Structure formats: structure tokens, C-alpha cells
Amino acid sequence: PDSNVPWNNIANAYVHLGRIDEAFEAAQKSYGILSDYMSSVTLSNLYKRKKDYRKAEEVLLKGIRHTMAKGHKFEHPFWSLASLYLDQGDLPLFVHYALLGIEKRSPPACSPADASCQLPSFESETIGNLFNVSLQLGSHAASHGYAALASANFSRAWQLAE
């Protein structure tokens, strides 16, 4: 097909079946057709599985460039890259891309006033991690006498908690 969507769906189906080599091949075809938010996240997850973090980062950055150039509102490549940086201990880059993901978040599927509405797990996990990292960075800044930086991080944590 000329569309990346079927190849991306095939890649995800292969992942669920545990057929990683075939998933990787399908994800590369999807990404080769269009390196959008969807195909970049799928392919980067497969690179992360292979522990090729540099390639996962490269793929996500290209997906982010595509998302930003098109003006799309999709948080997935930003939060996937944020997660990659968090896993590697790069807290400033984690914060940067997590915040961009919040800014580029797609419209919610349900109203916040709806008590039965729950955030998707990837979203609540990213926001929870951002809250914890903000507290950690704020404490670190405060312990080293950087009051303004500490305040900015604590303020972000407070906003996320609300």
C-alpha cells in the first residue's frame, strides 16, 4: 500500500504476536512511506527493544519534525522521546519533551467534568513522571541555592498536581 497506516497496523499486530523481526520490517516500511507521529513511535519502540537508543531518538526526532511542520496535535512522539530520555537519566531533556507533549496534546476523548473519564495510562504515567522529576529538580536546585530554578520546578509540579 501507498499509505503508512496499514504497515504500522501490521507492525503492531506482529508485536502483539511476538514476531518482532516481522514487526520491525513492517514498521520500517511504514516509516519509509511517511515518518509521521504514528510510524515514528512504532519504529522507535522497536529500536528501544533492541536497545538501539540512538536510532530510537533519531526516528522520534524526525517524527517530531514532521508533526511540528504539519501543525498536528499529537503528543505521542514527544512523550515517547521524553520517556527515552528519562530511561537514560537525562532529566532536562525529559522535561523539555514532556512539556512539548502537553502543549501538542491531541483533543481529549472525554470531558474533564466526566468523573468516569480516565486518562490513558501513557498520559497519566508521563504526567506523573513529570511531576516527580519536577520535584526532584526543584529539590536539587534548592539544595544548591538556585531559588528561581527551584521555584520554577516546584510551580510546575504544583500545576501538574491541580
MARLO-5630 format. One record per residue: residue in three letters; x, y, z of N, C-alpha, C, O in turn. Coordinates in steps of 0.1 Angstrom, whole numbers, plus 5000, padded with zeros to 4 digits. Layout:
% residues N
['Ala', [X, Y, Z], [X, Y, Z], [X, Y, Z], [X, Y, Z]];
...
//
This chain:
% residues 162
['Pro', [5008, 4988, 5000], [5000, 5000, 5000], [5009, 5013, 5000], [5020, 5013, 5004]];
['Asp', [5003, 5024, 4995], [5010, 5036, 4995], [5008, 5044, 5008], [5015, 5054, 5010]];
['Ser', [5000, 5039, 5017], [4998, 5046, 5030], [5006, 5039, 5040], [5009, 5027, 5040]];
['Asn', [5011, 5047, 5050], [5019, 5041, 5061], [5010, 5034, 5071], [5015, 5026, 5079]];
['Val', [4997, 5038, 5072], [4988, 5033, 5082], [4987, 5017, 5082], [4989, 5011, 5093]];
['Pro', [4984, 5011, 5071], [4983, 4996, 5071], [4996, 4990, 5076], [4996, 4980, 5084]];
['Trp', [5008, 4995, 5071], [5021, 4989, 5076], [5023, 4991, 5090], [5028, 4982, 5097]];
['Asn', [5019, 5002, 5096], [5020, 5005, 5110], [5011, 4995, 5118], [5015, 4990, 5128]];
['Asn', [4999, 4993, 5113], [4990, 4984, 5120], [4995, 4970, 5119], [4994, 4962, 5129]];
['Ile', [5001, 4966, 5108], [5007, 4953, 5107], [5019, 4951, 5117], [5020, 4941, 5123]];
['Ala', [5027, 4962, 5118], [5038, 4961, 5127], [5033, 4959, 5141], [5039, 4951, 5149]];
['Asn', [5023, 4966, 5145], [5017, 4965, 5159], [5011, 4951, 5161], [5012, 4945, 5172]];
['Ala', [5005, 4946, 5151], [4999, 4932, 5152], [5010, 4922, 5154], [5009, 4913, 5162]];
['Tyr', [5021, 4923, 5146], [5033, 4914, 5148], [5039, 4915, 5162], [5043, 4905, 5168]];
['Val', [5039, 4927, 5167], [5045, 4929, 5181], [5036, 4921, 5191], [5041, 4914, 5199]];
['His', [5023, 4922, 5189], [5014, 4915, 5198], [5015, 4900, 5197], [5012, 4893, 5206]];
['Leu', [5019, 4896, 5185], [5021, 4881, 5183], [5035, 4877, 5187], [5038, 4865, 5186]];
['Gly', [5043, 4886, 5191], [5057, 4883, 5194], [5066, 4880, 5183], [5077, 4875, 5184]];
['Arg', [5062, 4885, 5171], [5070, 4883, 5159], [5077, 4896, 5156], [5074, 4904, 5147]];
['Ile', [5088, 4898, 5164], [5095, 4911, 5164], [5102, 4914, 5151], [5102, 4926, 5146]];
['Asp', [5109, 4904, 5145], [5116, 4907, 5133], [5106, 4912, 5122], [5109, 4921, 5114]];
['Glu', [5095, 4905, 5121], [5085, 4909, 5111], [5079, 4923, 5114], [5075, 4931, 5106]];
['Ala', [5077, 4925, 5127], [5072, 4938, 5132], [5081, 4949, 5128], [5077, 4960, 5123]];
['Phe', [5094, 4947, 5130], [5105, 4957, 5126], [5104, 4960, 5111], [5106, 4971, 5107]];
['Glu', [5103, 4949, 5103], [5103, 4951, 5089], [5090, 4959, 5084], [5092, 4968, 5076]];
['Ala', [5079, 4956, 5090], [5067, 4964, 5087], [5068, 4978, 5092], [5063, 4987, 5085]];
['Ala', [5073, 4980, 5104], [5075, 4994, 5109], [5084, 5002, 5100], [5082, 5014, 5098]];
['Gln', [5095, 4996, 5095], [5104, 5003, 5087], [5097, 5007, 5074], [5100, 5018, 5068]];
['Lys', [5088, 4998, 5068], [5081, 5002, 5056], [5072, 5013, 5059], [5071, 5023, 5051]];
['Ser', [5065, 5013, 5070], [5056, 5024, 5074], [5063, 5037, 5075], [5059, 5047, 5069]];
['Tyr', [5074, 5037, 5082], [5082, 5049, 5084], [5088, 5054, 5071], [5090, 5066, 5069]];
['Gly', [5092, 5044, 5062], [5097, 5048, 5049], [5087, 5055, 5040], [5091, 5064, 5032]];
['Ile', [5075, 5052, 5042], [5064, 5059, 5034], [5061, 5072, 5040], [5060, 5082, 5032]];
['Leu', [5060, 5073, 5053], [5058, 5086, 5060], [5063, 5085, 5074], [5058, 5077, 5082]];
['Ser', [5072, 5094, 5077], [5077, 5094, 5091], [5069, 5104, 5100], [5075, 5113, 5105]];
['Asp', [5057, 5100, 5102], [5048, 5109, 5110], [5049, 5104, 5124], [5057, 5096, 5128]];
['Tyr', [5040, 5110, 5133], [5040, 5106, 5147], [5037, 5092, 5149], [5044, 5086, 5158]];
['Met', [5029, 5086, 5142], [5025, 5072, 5143], [5036, 5062, 5140], [5040, 5054, 5148]];
['Ser', [5041, 5063, 5128], [5052, 5054, 5124], [5065, 5056, 5131], [5072, 5047, 5134]];
['Ser', [5067, 5068, 5136], [5080, 5071, 5143], [5079, 5065, 5157], [5089, 5059, 5162]];
['Val', [5068, 5065, 5163], [5066, 5059, 5177], [5067, 5044, 5176], [5074, 5038, 5184]];
['Thr', [5061, 5038, 5166], [5061, 5023, 5165], [5076, 5019, 5162], [5080, 5010, 5168]];
['Leu', [5082, 5025, 5152], [5096, 5021, 5149], [5105, 5024, 5161], [5114, 5015, 5163]];
['Ser', [5104, 5035, 5167], [5113, 5038, 5179], [5111, 5028, 5190], [5121, 5024, 5196]];
['Asn', [5099, 5024, 5192], [5097, 5013, 5203], [5104, 5000, 5199], [5109, 4994, 5208]];
['Leu', [5104, 4997, 5187], [5112, 4985, 5183], [5127, 4987, 5184], [5134, 4978, 5188]];
['Tyr', [5132, 4999, 5181], [5146, 5002, 5183], [5149, 5001, 5198], [5160, 4996, 5202]];
['Lys', [5140, 5007, 5206], [5143, 5006, 5221], [5143, 4992, 5226], [5151, 4989, 5234]];
['Arg', [5135, 4984, 5220], [5135, 4969, 5223], [5148, 4963, 5220], [5153, 4954, 5227]];
['Lys', [5155, 4968, 5209], [5168, 4963, 5205], [5179, 4970, 5213], [5191, 4967, 5210]];
['Lys', [5175, 4979, 5221], [5185, 4987, 5229], [5193, 4997, 5220], [5205, 5000, 5224]];
['Asp', [5188, 5000, 5209], [5194, 5010, 5200], [5188, 5023, 5202], [5180, 5028, 5194]];
['Tyr', [5192, 5030, 5213], [5186, 5042, 5218], [5189, 5054, 5208], [5181, 5063, 5207]];
['Arg', [5201, 5054, 5203], [5204, 5065, 5193], [5195, 5065, 5181], [5190, 5075, 5177]];
['Lys', [5192, 5053, 5176], [5184, 5052, 5164], [5169, 5055, 5168], [5162, 5061, 5161]];
['Ala', [5165, 5051, 5180], [5152, 5054, 5185], [5150, 5069, 5186], [5140, 5074, 5182]];
['Glu', [5160, 5076, 5191], [5160, 5090, 5193], [5159, 5097, 5179], [5151, 5106, 5177]];
['Glu', [5167, 5092, 5170], [5167, 5098, 5156], [5154, 5097, 5149], [5149, 5106, 5143]];
['Val', [5147, 5085, 5151], [5134, 5083, 5145], [5124, 5092, 5151], [5116, 5098, 5144]];
['Leu', [5124, 5093, 5164], [5114, 5102, 5171], [5116, 5116, 5167], [5106, 5124, 5166]];
['Leu', [5129, 5121, 5166], [5131, 5135, 5163], [5126, 5138, 5149], [5120, 5149, 5146]];
['Lys', [5127, 5128, 5140], [5122, 5130, 5126], [5106, 5131, 5127], [5100, 5139, 5120]];
['Gly', [5100, 5122, 5135], [5086, 5122, 5136], [5081, 5135, 5143], [5070, 5140, 5139]];
['Ile', [5089, 5140, 5152], [5085, 5153, 5158], [5086, 5164, 5148], [5077, 5173, 5148]];
['Arg', [5097, 5164, 5140], [5098, 5175, 5130], [5086, 5175, 5120], [5081, 5185, 5117]];
['His', [5082, 5163, 5117], [5070, 5161, 5108], [5057, 5167, 5115], [5050, 5174, 5109]];
['Thr', [5055, 5163, 5127], [5044, 5167, 5135], [5043, 5182, 5136], [5033, 5188, 5134]];
['Met', [5055, 5188, 5139], [5055, 5203, 5141], [5053, 5210, 5128], [5046, 5220, 5127]];
['Ala', [5059, 5205, 5117], [5058, 5211, 5104], [5044, 5211, 5099], [5039, 5220, 5092]];
['Lys', [5036, 5201, 5102], [5022, 5200, 5098], [5013, 5207, 5108], [5001, 5208, 5105]];
['Gly', [5018, 5211, 5119], [5009, 5217, 5129], [5000, 5208, 5136], [4989, 5212, 5141]];
['His', [5003, 5195, 5136], [4994, 5185, 5142], [4995, 5185, 5157], [5005, 5189, 5163]];
['Lys', [4984, 5181, 5163], [4983, 5180, 5178], [4984, 5165, 5181], [4973, 5159, 5183]];
['Phe', [4996, 5159, 5183], [4998, 5145, 5187], [5009, 5145, 5197], [5021, 5148, 5193]];
['Glu', [5007, 5141, 5209], [5017, 5141, 5219], [5026, 5129, 5219], [5037, 5129, 5225]];
['His', [5022, 5118, 5212], [5029, 5106, 5212], [5044, 5106, 5209], [5052, 5101, 5217]];
['Pro', [5049, 5113, 5199], [5063, 5112, 5196], [5071, 5120, 5207], [5082, 5117, 5210]];
['Phe', [5065, 5131, 5212], [5071, 5139, 5222], [5073, 5131, 5235], [5083, 5131, 5241]];
['Trp', [5062, 5124, 5239], [5062, 5117, 5251], [5070, 5104, 5250], [5076, 5100, 5260]];
['Ser', [5071, 5098, 5238], [5080, 5087, 5236], [5094, 5091, 5238], [5102, 5084, 5244]];
['Leu', [5098, 5103, 5232], [5111, 5108, 5233], [5114, 5112, 5248], [5125, 5109, 5253]];
['Ala', [5105, 5118, 5254], [5107, 5121, 5268], [5109, 5109, 5277], [5118, 5109, 5285]];
['Ser', [5102, 5098, 5274], [5104, 5085, 5281], [5118, 5080, 5278], [5124, 5074, 5287]];
['Leu', [5122, 5081, 5266], [5136, 5076, 5262], [5146, 5083, 5270], [5156, 5077, 5275]];
['Tyr', [5145, 5097, 5271], [5154, 5105, 5279], [5154, 5102, 5294], [5164, 5101, 5301]];
['Leu', [5142, 5099, 5299], [5140, 5096, 5313], [5147, 5083, 5316], [5154, 5082, 5326]];
['Asp', [5145, 5073, 5307], [5151, 5060, 5309], [5167, 5061, 5309], [5173, 5053, 5316]];
['Gln', [5172, 5071, 5303], [5186, 5073, 5302], [5191, 5083, 5313], [5203, 5086, 5313]];
['Gly', [5182, 5088, 5321], [5186, 5097, 5332], [5188, 5112, 5327], [5194, 5120, 5335]];
['Asp', [5184, 5115, 5315], [5185, 5129, 5311], [5173, 5137, 5315], [5164, 5138, 5306]];
['Leu', [5173, 5142, 5327], [5161, 5148, 5332], [5157, 5162, 5325], [5145, 5164, 5322]];
['Pro', [5167, 5170, 5322], [5163, 5183, 5315], [5156, 5180, 5301], [5146, 5186, 5298]];
['Leu', [5161, 5170, 5293], [5155, 5167, 5281], [5142, 5160, 5283], [5132, 5162, 5275]];
['Phe', [5141, 5152, 5293], [5128, 5146, 5296], [5117, 5157, 5298], [5106, 5156, 5293]];
['Val', [5121, 5167, 5307], [5111, 5178, 5310], [5108, 5185, 5297], [5096, 5188, 5295]];
['His', [5118, 5188, 5289], [5115, 5196, 5277], [5105, 5189, 5268], [5095, 5195, 5264]];
['Tyr', [5107, 5176, 5265], [5098, 5169, 5256], [5085, 5165, 5262], [5075, 5165, 5255]];
['Ala', [5085, 5163, 5275], [5072, 5160, 5282], [5063, 5173, 5281], [5051, 5172, 5279]];
['Leu', [5069, 5185, 5283], [5061, 5197, 5283], [5057, 5200, 5268], [5045, 5204, 5266]];
['Leu', [5065, 5197, 5258], [5061, 5199, 5245], [5049, 5189, 5242], [5040, 5193, 5234]];
['Gly', [5050, 5177, 5247], [5039, 5168, 5245], [5026, 5173, 5251], [5015, 5171, 5245]];
['Ile', [5027, 5179, 5263], [5015, 5185, 5269], [5009, 5196, 5259], [4997, 5197, 5257]];
['Glu', [5018, 5205, 5254], [5015, 5215, 5245], [5008, 5210, 5232], [4999, 5216, 5227]];
['Lys', [5013, 5199, 5227], [5008, 5193, 5215], [4998, 5182, 5217], [4995, 5175, 5207]];
['Arg', [4993, 5181, 5229], [4983, 5170, 5232], [4971, 5171, 5223], [4965, 5182, 5221]];
['Ser', [4967, 5159, 5218], [4955, 5159, 5210], [4943, 5161, 5218], [4944, 5160, 5231]];
['Pro', [4932, 5165, 5212], [4920, 5168, 5220], [4916, 5156, 5229], [4917, 5145, 5224]];
['Pro', [4911, 5159, 5241], [4907, 5148, 5250], [4896, 5140, 5244], [4887, 5146, 5237]];
['Ala', [4895, 5127, 5248], [4884, 5119, 5243], [4872, 5121, 5251], [4861, 5117, 5246]];
['Cys', [4873, 5127, 5263], [4861, 5129, 5271], [4863, 5142, 5279], [4874, 5147, 5280]];
['Ser', [4853, 5146, 5285], [4853, 5159, 5293], [4859, 5157, 5306], [4856, 5147, 5313]];
['Pro', [4867, 5166, 5311], [4873, 5165, 5325], [4862, 5165, 5335], [4864, 5159, 5346]];
['Ala', [4850, 5171, 5333], [4840, 5170, 5342], [4833, 5157, 5344], [4826, 5154, 5354]];
['Asp', [4836, 5148, 5334], [4831, 5134, 5335], [4839, 5126, 5344], [4851, 5122, 5341]];
['Ala', [4833, 5122, 5356], [4841, 5115, 5366], [4845, 5101, 5362], [4855, 5096, 5367]];
['Ser', [4838, 5095, 5352], [4842, 5082, 5348], [4853, 5083, 5337], [4859, 5072, 5333]];
['Cys', [4857, 5095, 5333], [4867, 5097, 5323], [4881, 5094, 5329], [4884, 5100, 5340]];
['Gln', [4889, 5085, 5324], [4902, 5083, 5329], [4912, 5086, 5318], [4910, 5083, 5306]];
['Leu', [4923, 5091, 5322], [4934, 5094, 5313], [4940, 5081, 5308], [4941, 5071, 5316]];
['Pro', [4944, 5080, 5296], [4951, 5068, 5291], [4964, 5066, 5300], [4970, 5076, 5304]];
['Ser', [4968, 5054, 5301], [4979, 5051, 5310], [4992, 5058, 5306], [4999, 5062, 5315]];
['Phe', [4995, 5058, 5293], [5007, 5065, 5289], [5007, 5080, 5293], [5017, 5086, 5296]];
['Glu', [4995, 5086, 5292], [4994, 5100, 5296], [4996, 5102, 5311], [5003, 5111, 5315]];
['Ser', [4989, 5094, 5319], [4990, 5096, 5333], [5004, 5093, 5338], [5009, 5099, 5347]];
['Glu', [5010, 5083, 5332], [5024, 5079, 5335], [5034, 5091, 5332], [5042, 5094, 5340]];
['Thr', [5032, 5097, 5320], [5041, 5108, 5316], [5039, 5120, 5326], [5049, 5126, 5330]];
['Ile', [5027, 5123, 5328], [5024, 5134, 5337], [5029, 5132, 5351], [5034, 5140, 5358]];
['Gly', [5027, 5119, 5356], [5032, 5115, 5369], [5047, 5116, 5370], [5053, 5121, 5380]];
['Asn', [5054, 5111, 5359], [5068, 5112, 5359], [5073, 5127, 5359], [5083, 5131, 5365]];
['Leu', [5066, 5135, 5351], [5069, 5149, 5350], [5068, 5156, 5364], [5076, 5164, 5368]];
['Phe', [5057, 5153, 5371], [5055, 5158, 5385], [5067, 5154, 5394], [5073, 5162, 5400]];
['Asn', [5070, 5141, 5394], [5081, 5136, 5402], [5095, 5142, 5399], [5103, 5146, 5407]];
['Val', [5098, 5143, 5386], [5110, 5149, 5381], [5111, 5164, 5385], [5121, 5169, 5388]];
['Ser', [5100, 5171, 5383], [5099, 5185, 5387], [5102, 5187, 5402], [5110, 5196, 5405]];
['Leu', [5097, 5178, 5410], [5100, 5179, 5425], [5115, 5176, 5427], [5121, 5183, 5435]];
['Gln', [5120, 5166, 5420], [5134, 5162, 5422], [5143, 5173, 5417], [5153, 5177, 5424]];
['Leu', [5140, 5179, 5406], [5149, 5190, 5401], [5147, 5203, 5410], [5157, 5210, 5412]];
['Gly', [5135, 5205, 5415], [5133, 5216, 5424], [5141, 5215, 5437], [5147, 5224, 5441]];
['Ser', [5141, 5203, 5442], [5148, 5200, 5455], [5163, 5201, 5452], [5170, 5207, 5460]];
['His', [5168, 5196, 5441], [5182, 5197, 5438], [5186, 5212, 5436], [5197, 5216, 5441]];
['Ala', [5178, 5219, 5429], [5181, 5234, 5427], [5181, 5241, 5440], [5190, 5249, 5443]];
['Ala', [5171, 5238, 5449], [5171, 5245, 5462], [5183, 5242, 5471], [5188, 5250, 5477]];
['Ser', [5187, 5229, 5470], [5198, 5225, 5479], [5211, 5231, 5474], [5221, 5231, 5482]];
['His', [5212, 5236, 5462], [5224, 5243, 5457], [5222, 5258, 5456], [5231, 5265, 5450]];
['Gly', [5212, 5263, 5462], [5210, 5278, 5462], [5204, 5284, 5450], [5205, 5297, 5449]];
['Tyr', [5198, 5277, 5441], [5192, 5282, 5429], [5177, 5284, 5431], [5169, 5276, 5427]];
['Ala', [5174, 5295, 5438], [5160, 5297, 5443], [5150, 5298, 5431], [5139, 5292, 5431]];
['Ala', [5154, 5306, 5421], [5145, 5308, 5410], [5142, 5295, 5402], [5131, 5292, 5398]];
['Leu', [5153, 5287, 5400], [5151, 5274, 5393], [5143, 5265, 5402], [5134, 5257, 5396]];
['Ala', [5145, 5265, 5415], [5138, 5256, 5424], [5123, 5260, 5423], [5114, 5251, 5422]];
['Ser', [5120, 5273, 5424], [5106, 5278, 5423], [5099, 5274, 5411], [5088, 5270, 5411]];
['Ala', [5106, 5275, 5399], [5100, 5272, 5386], [5097, 5257, 5386], [5086, 5253, 5381]];
['Asn', [5105, 5248, 5391], [5102, 5234, 5391], [5091, 5231, 5401], [5082, 5223, 5398]];
['Phe', [5091, 5237, 5413], [5080, 5234, 5422], [5067, 5240, 5417], [5057, 5233, 5419]];
['Ser', [5067, 5251, 5410], [5055, 5256, 5404], [5049, 5247, 5394], [5037, 5245, 5393]];
['Arg', [5058, 5241, 5386], [5054, 5232, 5375], [5047, 5220, 5382], [5037, 5215, 5378]];
['Ala', [5054, 5215, 5392], [5048, 5203, 5400], [5034, 5206, 5405], [5025, 5198, 5405]];
['Trp', [5033, 5218, 5411], [5020, 5223, 5417], [5009, 5223, 5406], [4998, 5219, 5408]];
['Gln', [5013, 5229, 5394], [5003, 5230, 5383], [4999, 5216, 5378], [4987, 5214, 5375]];
['Leu', [5008, 5207, 5378], [5005, 5193, 5374], [4996, 5186, 5384], [4988, 5178, 5380]];
['Ala', [4998, 5189, 5397], [4990, 5183, 5407], [4976, 5188, 5407], [4967, 5180, 5411]];
['Glu', [4974, 5200, 5402], [4960, 5205, 5402], [4952, 5199, 5391], [4940, 5202, 5389]];
//
